[in-house]
Amino acid sequence: MSVKKFIESVKESLGLDEFKKSSKKKAIKKLLKKLREKQNKLTNSLDKKLEKKVIKEKKEELHIITIQIKKGEKILEELSSESK
């Protein structure tokens, strides 16, 4: 048995690959939580009366955060489907 095959068999038997996936999932979930909190704060701040320039900046930031949330959810879904 070659060294690579031995290492792969040990990783598989110990379930080390699953550990990496679960830690990635946790990290992504934390990031998504922070992004959603930021999204809520921006949405609430848009309700206040502000200058047009400030409103435009906040809308752009909100748009970027929304895109990042979608990307994060997609990655999380891919990780979940791989583990099944």
C-alpha positions as CSV (number, residue, x, y, z in Angstrom):
1,M,0.0,0.0,0.0
2,S,1.4,3.4,-1.0
3,V,1.7,6.2,1.5
4,K,-1.1,8.3,-0.2
5,K,-3.5,5.4,-0.1
6,F,-2.7,4.8,3.5
7,I,-3.2,8.4,4.4
8,E,-6.5,8.5,2.5
9,S,-7.8,5.4,4.2
10,V,-6.9,6.8,7.6
11,K,-8.6,10.1,6.8
12,E,-11.7,8.2,5.7
13,S,-11.8,5.9,8.7
14,L,-11.4,8.8,11.2
15,G,-13.8,11.0,9.3
16,L,-11.5,14.0,9.0
17,D,-13.0,15.2,5.8
18,E,-16.4,15.6,7.5
19,F,-14.7,17.7,10.2
20,K,-13.4,20.2,7.6
21,K,-16.9,20.4,6.0
22,S,-18.6,21.0,9.3
23,S,-16.1,23.7,10.2
24,K,-16.7,25.4,6.9
25,K,-20.4,25.3,7.4
26,K,-20.1,26.9,10.8
27,A,-17.9,29.7,9.5
28,I,-20.3,30.4,6.6
29,K,-23.3,30.3,9.0
30,K,-21.6,32.9,11.2
31,L,-20.8,35.1,8.2
32,L,-24.4,34.9,7.0
33,K,-25.7,35.8,10.4
34,K,-23.5,38.9,10.5
35,L,-24.5,39.8,6.9
36,R,-28.2,39.5,7.8
37,E,-27.7,41.7,10.9
38,K,-26.0,44.3,8.7
39,Q,-28.7,44.0,6.1
40,N,-31.4,44.7,8.8
41,K,-29.5,47.7,10.1
42,L,-29.2,49.2,6.6
43,T,-32.9,48.5,5.9
44,N,-33.9,50.3,9.1
45,S,-31.6,53.2,8.5
46,L,-33.1,53.7,5.0
47,D,-36.4,54.3,6.7
48,K,-35.0,57.5,8.3
49,K,-34.9,60.8,6.5
50,L,-31.4,61.1,5.0
51,E,-29.7,63.0,2.2
52,K,-30.0,61.6,-1.3
53,K,-26.3,60.8,-1.5
54,V,-26.3,58.9,1.8
55,I,-29.4,57.0,0.7
56,K,-27.8,56.0,-2.6
57,E,-24.7,54.8,-0.8
58,K,-26.7,52.7,1.7
59,K,-28.8,51.2,-1.1
60,E,-25.6,50.2,-3.0
61,E,-24.2,48.6,0.2
62,L,-27.5,46.8,0.8
63,H,-27.4,45.5,-2.8
64,I,-23.9,44.1,-2.3
65,I,-24.8,42.5,1.0
66,T,-27.8,40.9,-0.5
67,I,-25.7,39.4,-3.3
68,Q,-23.1,38.1,-0.7
69,I,-25.9,36.5,1.3
70,K,-27.2,34.7,-1.8
71,K,-23.7,33.4,-2.6
72,G,-23.2,32.3,1.0
73,E,-26.5,30.4,1.0
74,K,-25.5,28.7,-2.3
75,I,-22.2,27.6,-0.9
76,L,-23.8,26.3,2.3
77,E,-26.3,24.4,0.2
78,E,-23.5,22.8,-1.9
79,L,-21.7,21.8,1.3
80,S,-24.8,20.3,2.7
81,S,-25.5,18.3,-0.5
82,E,-22.0,16.9,-0.6
83,S,-22.2,15.6,3.0
84,K,-25.3,13.6,2.2
